[in-house]
Amino acid sequence: MIDIKDNRNTGPLDPVSGEGADANITAVAEQELRLLGEGHIAYLRPVSVPHPDSENHPGETVSGIGVFSATGNLAAVCQGMAEAGAFAFENNLVLVARH
């Protein structure tokens, strides 16, 4: 049996993508790790977004605390930390620290 190696010598080549098998395993693991907390955890960070009533407030932005899902999607913009914490609590989300 011939073991075809890629030029980085990271393992056999995947016949479909041409990538090393190790790279495919890593990519799958990263995707599953990102989805692990989806719907269960959230993190907060300051944001500035376009005004929700952009028709009457063109070009204006609103600043606040963004509540983000585990995959990084913005779920809500709240006026302060207390409101953001309440939003997370009401939606059964656990706040986690993001470094």
URQUIHU-V761136 format. One record per residue. N is the residue number from 1. RES is the residue in one small letter. SS is DSSP state (alpha for helix, beta for strand, coil for the rest). OMEGA is omega in whole degrees, -180 to 180 (none if undefined). NEAR is the number of other C-alpha atoms within 12 Angstrom. Layout:
# URQUIHU-V761136
[[N | RES | SS | OMEGA | NEAR] [N | RES | SS | OMEGA | NEAR]]
This chain:
# URQUIHU-V761136
[[1 | m | coil | -180 | 3] [2 | i | coil | 179 | 6] [3 | d | coil | -178 | 12] [4 | i | coil | 180 | 18] [5 | k | beta | 175 | 18] [6 | d | coil | -173 | 19] [7 | n | coil | 177 | 12] [8 | r | coil | 178 | 14] [9 | n | coil | -179 | 15] [10 | t | coil | 180 | 19] [11 | g | coil | -179 | 19] [12 | p | beta | 177 | 22] [13 | l | beta | 174 | 22] [14 | d | coil | -176 | 19] [15 | p | coil | -178 | 13] [16 | v | coil | -174 | 10] [17 | s | coil | -176 | 12] [18 | g | coil | 178 | 17] [19 | e | coil | 175 | 23] [20 | g | beta | -179 | 24] [21 | a | alpha | 179 | 23] [22 | d | alpha | 180 | 20] [23 | a | alpha | 179 | 21] [24 | n | alpha | 179 | 21] [25 | i | alpha | 179 | 16] [26 | t | alpha | -180 | 15] [27 | a | alpha | 179 | 15] [28 | v | alpha | -180 | 14] [29 | a | alpha | 179 | 14] [30 | e | alpha | 179 | 14] [31 | q | alpha | -179 | 16] [32 | e | alpha | 178 | 15] [33 | l | alpha | 178 | 14] [34 | r | alpha | -178 | 20] [35 | l | alpha | -175 | 19] [36 | l | alpha | -177 | 16] [37 | g | coil | -177 | 22] [38 | e | coil | -179 | 22] [39 | g | coil | -178 | 22] [40 | h | coil | -178 | 22] [41 | i | beta | 178 | 29] [42 | a | beta | 174 | 35] [43 | y | beta | -176 | 34] [44 | l | beta | 171 | 36] [45 | r | beta | 178 | 29] [46 | p | beta | 179 | 21] [47 | v | beta | 172 | 22] [48 | s | beta | -175 | 20] [49 | v | beta | 177 | 20] [50 | p | beta | 179 | 18] [51 | h | coil | -178 | 18] [52 | p | coil | 177 | 17] [53 | d | coil | -174 | 13] [54 | s | coil | 179 | 13] [55 | e | coil | 180 | 10] [56 | n | coil | -179 | 10] [57 | h | coil | -176 | 12] [58 | p | coil | 177 | 12] [59 | g | coil | -180 | 14] [60 | e | coil | 176 | 15] [61 | t | beta | 177 | 16] [62 | v | beta | 178 | 21] [63 | s | beta | 179 | 19] [64 | g | beta | 179 | 23] [65 | i | beta | 179 | 27] [66 | g | beta | 174 | 31] [67 | v | beta | -176 | 39] [68 | f | beta | 177 | 34] [69 | s | beta | -180 | 30] [70 | a | coil | -179 | 28] [71 | t | coil | 176 | 22] [72 | g | coil | 178 | 21] [73 | n | coil | 179 | 19] [74 | l | beta | -179 | 21] [75 | a | beta | -177 | 26] [76 | a | beta | 170 | 31] [77 | v | beta | -176 | 32] [78 | c | beta | -178 | 27] [79 | q | coil | -178 | 22] [80 | g | coil | -178 | 20] [81 | m | alpha | -178 | 20] [82 | a | alpha | 179 | 17] [83 | e | alpha | 179 | 19] [84 | a | alpha | 177 | 29] [85 | g | alpha | 178 | 29] [86 | a | alpha | 178 | 19] [87 | f | alpha | -180 | 27] [88 | a | alpha | -179 | 30] [89 | f | alpha | -179 | 17] [90 | e | alpha | 180 | 13] [91 | n | coil | 178 | 19] [92 | n | coil | 178 | 17] [93 | l | coil | 177 | 25] [94 | v | beta | 178 | 25] [95 | l | beta | 178 | 27] [96 | v | coil | 177 | 19] [97 | a | coil | 178 | 13] [98 | r | coil | -178 | 14] [99 | h | coil | none | 6]]
